[in-house]
């Protein structure tokens, strides 16, 4: 078993000579077996244990046993006690989600403090198969059907670190045989036998039934997972190439970045729903919204769709995606100057700078989003226009148009459609003595 273990670590490039590995050890058979196998290698490692206080008394005993294990192996030991139920209640999480958050944030802090380069968990083949079915039933798509990967990166409040799973080369039965053959003590986690989570239901109900119907199911599933993992790599590479080909970006009026996606190549593809989902998934959109977007793309210009982080708008022949914005205003720098200090007429015409006759309006100035009834007199014109009509003529994209701000005086008179045009009535004239200089900063704050 040691030979298989070290071969798997080498083949999957999980641990290098310079790595300091932190082992996540619960005290159960899988993680204890992992710790014993690591102790037979030359790798530099330590042990971390989380006491979630979910089973009073038993959790403290497990914590003490893992500490004894670390001492017997002569490696550093880290442990922490979490008020898991309180954390779950405070953050509206399930116990399982709360324990995961607490555990992986703790590992991140240990990596940051002690210089560990990766964290090893004891997931094995059976765990990977259970994950396959969990993701299949959740509808995660092809990206969820590779089971558990040998390595991945995890982001925590303390930074990102690498997760490795060196036990994926073993089944649960193989680990049990190793523990029994070497008479290694471990703690049986009683929660694993309870039907309080979908994973446990798959483990204790679905998998025994499948093994009864298909005796070779374990080997078959491992082969399927491996094939799907290889297919996913090809699929992901192709999507990445399409993303590079199809997407472009522009910088907006206030420094915001807009991603542009042409509609035609997407709706003309063999699978528009899948392609669009893959292209917009990095922006937080889920698969359930894709059909709605496609159903509206030929009939509803300007319609917008929201993800937790981004806004997507339909504009003519393209989709426009931008990070969602709250009511934060563009960053404008103000200065009062003598009118004689303005260098030239060309400088006055710069859209990113507004020069206003300070004697013609009431201070202080304010910045707000434009409204439907707003009117102003564009510079150079002799009559007022609706701001909405002015913006329509500029052909701004729907998201950018919505985010346009105006600079107003204390009476809510529009002085400047920020970054675009000042109001003619507040312009600099030969009789102007002092001017308010308003400069649009290059980036949205």
N, C-alpha and C positions, 0 to 999 in steps of 0.2 A: 504493500500500500504506500509506503514511503517513496518508492521508486516512481509510482504513478503520480504521486503528489508533486514531487520535484520536477518531473517531466512536464506536468501540466503548467506549473508556474513558469518554466522556461519557454515552453511552446507559446503560451499566451502573453509572454513578456510582462508578467505581473509584478515581479520584484527584481530589482537590480542590486548589485553589490553595495551601492551607496544608500539604498533606501533604509529608512527607519520605519518599521511597520507597527501600527497600533492594532492589536487584535481585540475585536468586540466579543467579549466572552460573557454569556449569560449564566453559565454553570450547567447548561443542558449538554446532552451527549455530543451534539454536533460541534459546538464551539469548544468544548473541552478536548475533543479529538483533534480539532484544528490546532489548539495550543500545543498538544503533545507532539503533533507532526512538525510544527515549526521548531520545537525544541530540539528536534533531531537534524535540523538543517543548520547552516552557518549564518542564517539571516539574523539581523539585529531587530529585536521586537520587544514590545511591552504589552501589557494587558490592561484593558479598561472594562469596568463593570458598572451597569446602571441599576440602581435599586429604585423601582417604580412605586414601591409601597402599595401594590395592588392586593397582595395577600399577606396581611400582617403576621409577623413572625417568620413565615416561610421565606419571605424576601430577604430578611436579615440573615437567616441561616445561609442562603445562597451566596450572599455578599461575602460572608466569612469564609465559605468554602472556596470561592474564587480567589480571595486574598491568599488563602493557604496554597492554592495551586500556583499562583505567581511566585510565592516564596520558595516553593519546592523546585520551581524551574529557574530560580535566581534571576528574575526579570522584574523591571519596574511595574508597579501596580497603581492604577488610578481608579477611583470610585466616587460616586455621587449618589445622593438620595433625592428623589424628585417627589413633590406633591402632585402626582399625576392627575388625580381626579379633580383637584382644584384647578389645575392648569387647563384641563379639558373643559370644565364648566366656564371658566373665565373667558376662554377663547372660542366657545361654541364648537368644540371638536369632539369627535368620538374618542374613546379611551385609546384605541389603536392609533389614531392620527396624532393624539397628544403625545403618546409614548415615542412615536417616530420623530416628531419635531424635537422633543427634549433630547432624545438620544443623539441624533445627528448634529444638533447644535453643540452638544457637549463634546462630541468627537472633534468638531471643528475648532473649538477652543483649545483642546489638548494639542492638536496639530500646530496651532499658531504658537502656543506657549512653549512646547517642548521640541518642536522641529520634526514631528513625524511627517513623513512624505506620503503615506497612504494608510487607509483603514481597511482591515480585512474582516469580512463577515463570513459566517459559516453556512451560507446558502448552498444547497446541494441539488442534485438532479431532480429529486421529487419536488423541491420548492419551485424549480424552474417550470416543471410541468403544471403545477398548480397555478402558477402565474400566467401561463399560457391560457388556461381555461378562464381564469378571472378576467383577463383582458379580452378574450373572445366574447364573453357574455356582456362585458361592458361596452363593446363596440369600439375599441380603440383603433381599429384598422391594422394595417400590416405592421406598423411600428410597434405594436404591442404583442405580436405573435412570435417574437424571438425568445420569449421566456426571459430569464434573468441573464444579463450579459456578464462575461468574465470580469470586465472592468468598465467603470463609468466615472463621471465627475459629479460631485454633489456640492451645491452652494449652500452655505449656512450664514448665520449672522456674523460669523468670525472668518468668513472667506471661503474659497473653494478648495476642495481637496479631492484626491482620487480614492475611489472605492474599489477594492478588489475582492473577488470571490474564488479563492483557491480550492474550495471543496466541491465545486461544480462537477468535478470529474468523478464523484462518488454518488452512489444512491444511499438512501436512508438505511437500507439493509446492510450495505457494505460498511457504513460507519458503525452500526450496531455490532457487527461482527468484530470490527477492530477494537472497539471498547471492551467487549467481552473477552476477546483473546488476550488482551493485555491487562485485564482486571483493573481498568481505570475507573475510579469513582466519579459519579456525576449526579446532578439533581434533576429529577423528573419534573418539568414544568407542567403543573396540572392544568393550566389554562389551555394547553395544546389539545387536551381531550374534550374540552367544552365546545359545544356547538354555538358559540357566541359571535362568530364571524363567518363571512362567506368562504374565506380560505379554509377554515376548519371544516366547514360543511363539504367543500370539495375534497379535502383530505380524507375525511372519515365516512362520507357517504358516496360521493361520485366515483372516486378512484377505485375503491373496492368493487363497485359494480362493474366498472370498465374492465378491471382485471379479471373478473369472473367471465365476462362476455368475450374479452380478447386477452388471453393469457400473455401475449407478447406486447401488450400496450405500452409498457415502459420503454422498451427498446424502440418501438415504432414511433412513440412521441419524441424521443430524443433525436431520432433521424429526421422527423418532420420539422422539429424546431431548428435543427442545424440547416436544413434546406431553406426554410423560411428566412433564417438569418442571412443566408447568402443572397437570396432573392431580394431582401430588403436593401442590401448594399447596392445592388444593381439599380433598383428602383430609386433609392435616395440619390445616387449619382446622376441618374437621368433627370430627376426633378431639379437638382441643383443646377444642371446645365440649362434646363428650360428657364429657371429663375434668372440666371445671368443673361440669357438671350432676350427674355421678354420684359424684364423690369428695367426702369430707368428712374432717375430722381431729379428733382428740381428744388431750389431753395426759394421759399416763399417770401412774402413781403416783409415779415418781421424776423426772418432768419430761420423759420421752421422748415423741416425737410418733408417733402411730399414724394411718395413712391407712386409711380405711374405703371399701370398694367393695361395693355391693349385688350379690348374685349373680343375682337374677332378671332384671334388665334385660339382663345380659350373655348368659345362656343363652337368653333369648327373642329375641335379636337375630338378623338374617339370617345373620350370620357370627360366632358366639361365639368361635371360636379367634382370628380376626384382631382382633376388638375387645379381647379380654382381653390379647392380646400387646401391642397398642399402649398399653393402659392401664398395664401393668406394666413395659413396656420401660424407662421412665426409672429404674426401681429395679434395673436390672442383670439382669433375667430375660430369657432367650433363648427363641426360638420353640419349641425342642424340649421345654420343660417344660410348655407351655400345655395340651396334651392331657391330660397326667397330672393337672394341677390340676383341669381340668373333669371328668375321669372320677371324681374323688374328692369333688367338691363336694356331691353329694347323699347320700353314704353315709358319709363319714369326717369327723366333727367333730373339730376340734383338730389335724388333720394339718398338718404344716408343710413348707414348701419353701424352699430357700435359693438366693440368688444370691450373687455375690461380696460384695455390700454390704448386702443386705436379707434379711429373713425374711418370708414370707407364710404366714399361717395361715387355715384354714377354720373359721369360727365361726358356727354356726347359719345365718343367711341372708346372711352377708357374708364378704368377704375382708378380712383385717387385715394391713397391711404396716407394718413398722417397720425402722429401721436395725438391722443385726445388732449384737449386743453380745457382748463377751467376758466374762470373769469379773469385770470391774470392778464394785466395790460402789458403792451410792449414797453420796453425800457426807453424812456425819453429823458435826455439831459437838458436842463434849462440854464440859460445864462442871459443876463441883461447887458446889452452893449450899446455903444453910441452908434447911431445910424451911419455916421461917416466912416465907421470901421468896416462896413460891408464892402468887400473888394470890387464886386462887379455884378452886373445884371445876371450873368450866367450863374453866379453863385446863388442868387435868389431863386433860380429855377430848379435847383437840386431838389428832388422829391424827398430825400432823406433829411432835409433841413428846412425848417420853416422860420422865416423872419416876419414878425408881426409888430405892427405899430402899437406899442404898449399903452398909448393914450386913447386908443379906440375901443377898448374892452375892459370889463371889470375883472380884476384879480380876486381870488386866486383861480388858476386854471385846474381843470380836472380832465381825466381820461376815462372814457367808457366805450362800450360796444355801440355801434350805430343802431338806430331803431327805424322801424318801417316809416314813421311819419317825419323823420329828420329831413330838413332842407338846408341848403347852403348855396352861396353864390360862388361857383368855381372861379378861380383866378382867371382874369381875362374876359369874363362874361359879364353881361349887364342885367341878367335876370337870375332868379333862384331856380334850383333844380332839386328834385328829390335825390337824396343820397343813393337810394336804391337804383334809380335810373342811371345815375353817374357810374355806379359800380357795374351795372349791366353792360354799359358801353365798353368798359375796360375788359370784359370777358374774363374776369377772374374765375378760378375754379370754385365750385360750390363751398368747399370747406374754407378756403381763403377768404371768399366774399363774406361768409358768416362771421369770420374773426376780425374783420376790419374794425378799427377803433377810430374814434374822433376825439379831438382835443377841444374842450369847451371852456368858456369863461364862467364866471360865478353866476351868470344868468342863464346858463345852459345854451348860449349861442355857440354854434360850431365855428371854431377858428381854423381848424385844419382837419381834413380827412387824412389821418396819420400815414405818412409815407407816400401820399398820392397828390393832394392838391390843397392849397390854403383857400380860405374864403377871401374873395376880392376886396371886401369892405375893410379888411384888417391888414391890407398889404402895406408895404413900405412905400412912402411917397417922398417927393423932394422936401416936404415940410416936416417929415418925421425926425424927431430928435433922439428918442431912445427906442430900441427894438428889443423884443423878447426873441431870443434865438433858441429854438427847440430842435434838438438833434436826435434822430432815431438811432439808437444803438444797434450794432449789426446783428446781435443775437437776442432772441426772445428770453426774457428773464422769468 
